[in-house]
């Protein structure tokens, strides 16, 4: 970065910016979470720079302008400084505002004055979407489809097993691709480290255990990773893991080939896991533990009753027959 750009950037610099990021890092948050906080605060820096405002000028009115700026297609992206070209979604705007609130609370905790109280920053109203998960039969068809669509038998088996483990345990895709073979202890339990480095047990169904053992029996490598790629080998040795982007792209292909019209991703399998456990009568607190949520409110947002279940409930319980 040249001197002119550095001078321009520093005019709107946030106090204790680096100290705040270091604080987030020491709280055992993931690298992704750390990146998100930095990106969100850089949005504010870019806005202040565009408006030629100092940090101390922040108030409720300025934050209203900041929200409008985030919606603007002309806003500067936080890392590259390039023009965005599209509006930011309400959920992303609220995440950004939440990050700024956390930053301001940090300043208060270290006895620094803040130009505006954190709680004075109001979230934007987000549209309520009718969230859906695919019907259970469709999710099962999706899980079983890789062997049908993949030409390479081992790749088809591996991809099926990854989907089997996702719907069996409800784990996140980041947790799935981070699994090692030595985490499988033969009891059907996996001890994993999840979001925020929180540790918990997840549980394999008998079906998932059968397919996972079959896949591992076909492996002739010594790589510690549970799921490995088979292309681009480094000197014949497997040193990498299957990436989340690869699996998400494959799920999209399988869904389209199966003509499943409900948008479905790896995260949808996690939602489906929670939804169909709840529909079967599972205790919400138990589902909370299985998903690794701190709050039961978060868990309830994951449980989206299917249209079929809603219809059956209406027919069964409506007082006017």
N, C-alpha and C positions, 0 to 999 in steps of 0.2 A: 504493500500500500504506500503511495507516494505521500509527500509531506502535506500537500493541499488537502488530500482526502482525509489524512489523519487529523488535521486541524478541524475540518468540517465535522468529522465523526465525534471528536472529543467535546465539541460544544454542547452536545446533548447527552453526554455520558452520564450514566446513572451511578450515584455514589455507592461504594462497596459492592459493585457489580460482581467482581471476581471473588470477593469474600463470600457473597451469597451463594455462588455456584459451588464453591468449595464446601460450604455448609451443607448444601444439598447432597454433595458427593459423600460427605462423612455420615449422612443419615442412612447409608446403605441402599440408596435408590439405584436403579439400573442405569446404565449408560444412556439408554434411550430416554429415560425420564429426565436425566441431566440435560441431554440435548434439547428436549422439548422446552424446559425452562429457559435455556439460553436463547432459543429461537423466539419464544414469546416475548422476552424482554428486549430482544433486538428489534422486534416490531415497534415497540414503544420508542426506542432510540431513533429509529428511522423516521417515525412520525414527528418527534420533537425536532429532528434535524430539518425535515421538510417545512415545518411550521416556524422554524427559527425561534424555538422556545427553549427556555432553560427548564431543567427538572423541577425547580422550585415553583414554576408557574402552573404546575398541575393542580387542577381543581375539578369540581363536578362538570362544569361547562366544557373544560378542555377534554375531559374523558368522553363526553358526548360527541365531540368532534373526532376524537380518536376512534370511536366506534364507527362513525361514518367513514372515516379514512380506511378502516379495515374492510369495509364493504366495497370500497372503491377499487376498480380494476387498475387504477394508476398507482396504487401503493407500491412501495419498494419491498421486495422480498428480504427477509431478515439476514440471510447469510450472503447471498450473491449480490444484493443491491439492485437486481434487475426488476423491471416492471412486472407485476404479477400477471396482468392480463385477464384475470377473472376474480369474481367476488369471493370473499371468505364466507363459509357456511356459518350459521348461528352457533352450532356446537363448537366449532373451532374458535369463534370469537369469544365464547364463554370460557373456553379452556385458557385462552390468552389472558383474559381478564382475571381468571382465578390465579394464574401464575403471578400476575402483578400484585394481587392481594397478598399472596404468600411472601413476595419480596418485601412489601411494605411492612408486613408483620415482623419479618426478620429485622428490619431496621429498628422497629420499636423495641424488639427484644434486646438489641445491642445499644439501647438508650440513644438512638438517633431520632431527630425530629423528622416527621413526614409531612409533605404538603397537603395531603388529603388522607383521611382515615380509610383503612382498607375496606370497611363495610359500607363506605359511602359510594364505592364503585359498584353500580348495579349491573346485573347480568342482562343480556338482551333476551327477548321472548323468542323461544324456539318453537317452530311448528310441531304439533303433536302428530307423529306418524303412526300409521297402523302397522306395527311391527308383526312380522309373521315368521314362523319356522315352517319348513316343508313338513308334510305329513310323514309319520314315522316310516311308512312303507317306502316312500321316496328316498328318505335318508339311508335306509338299508340298501336300496338299489344303488345309490351313489357309492356307498362303502364297498359294495361288491363289484363295482364296475371296472376298476383298473385292470383286472386280469382279462377282461373281455376286450378292452380297448388298446392295451399296450402290446406291441409286437414282441418285445423282449420279456420273456417269462419271469425273470428275476426282478425286473423293474416293476412289472405288474403286481407281483407278490409283495414287494416292498411297499408300493404305494397303497395297496389294499390294507396292509398291516398298519400303516400310519393312520389311515382313516378309522380302522377298527379300534386302535388305541384312543384316538380322539373321542369317539362317541362312547367308548366304554368308560373312560375316566373323566371326561369333561375338562381336561387340561387345555391350556392355551397352546397355540401353535409354537410359540417361543419356547415353552416348556418341553414340547414334544421333540423339537429338533435338537434340544440340548441334552437329551437323555443319553446315558452311557449304558453299555451292556451290564456292567457290574451293579447297576441299580435294581436289576431283576433278581429277587432272592428266592424265587420258587414258591412263594406263599400267595402270589397274586397281588401283592402290594408293591407300590413304587414310592419311595421316599424322594420327593422332589423339592427343588428350591424355585419358588415362583416369583411373582411380581413383588418388587420391593425386597427381594431376597428372603421372603417369608417361606418357611419350610412346612410341608404338610405331607400326609399320605394320600395317594389316590389308589383306586382299586380296579384291577382288570377283571372283566367278566371271563367265564370259562371259555367262551368263544374267542375272545381277544387273546387269551393266553395260548390257546391252541394255535392260532395263526401266527402269533409272535414267535413261538417256539419253532414252528415250521420254517419261518423265514431265517431265524438264527442258525438253524441246522444246515441251511444252504450256503451260509457264509464261510468262506475259506480264507478270510483275512484276519489280521490281528488288531485292526483298528478298534479303539475303545468306544467309538460312537455307536449308538443303537441303529441309526439310519444313515447310510453313507451313499454318495453318488458313485456311479460306475463309469463316468466319462471324465476325461482329462486327468487320468491317474498320474501321480508324480513318481516316475521311476518304478511303476508297478505297485506302489504302495498307496493305500487310501489314507489321505491326511485331512480330508475335508468332511463336512456334514451336508446333508440335504438342506437347502435354504428354504426359508418360509415362502419366499416369492415363487420358487419352483412349485411347491405344493399348492399354493393358492391358484396359480395358473392352471395346474392340472385339474383341480376341482372345477374350475370354470369350464374347461373343455368337457369333462365328464358330464357335468350338469346339462350343458347344451346338447350333447349327444343323446342324453336320456330324456330330453325335452321336459325337464323339471322347471316349471315357470316361476317358482318362488326363488328370488335371489338367494344363493347358497354359497357359503364360504367355509373355511376352517372354523371361523368364529361361530357360524351358524350351527355347527355340530355341537359346540359348547352350549349354545342356547337350547338346542334340541335336547341335549342331555338333561339340562335343568327342567325344561318344560315337561318332558315325558316322565321324569321321576315324580314331578309334582302332580301330574295328572293321574299317576298310579297311586297317589296317596302318601308320598314321601314327606317327612317332616321338613319344613322350610329351614330350620336351624341346621339340620344335617346336610341339606343341599348347600347351605352357606359354607360349611366346613369343607365339603368336597370341592367347591369352586375356589376356595381360598380367599373369600371376601371378608373384609373387616366388618362391614355393615350389612345387616339383613336387608336394608333398603336397596342396596346394590343388587342383592340376590333377587329380590322381587322384580327388578327391572329386567332380569334375565329370563324370567318365567313368563312366556307369552303363550297364553292358551290358544291352541289351534282352533280354526274355525269349526272343524268337525267336533271337537270337544265342547266348544261353546254351544253348538247346536244341540248336542246330546244333553247338556246341562239344562238348556232351556226347556226341552221336551220333558225332561224328568222332573224338574222342580217347579215349573211355572204353575201357580195355584189355579189358573183358569184352564181347564182341559178342553 
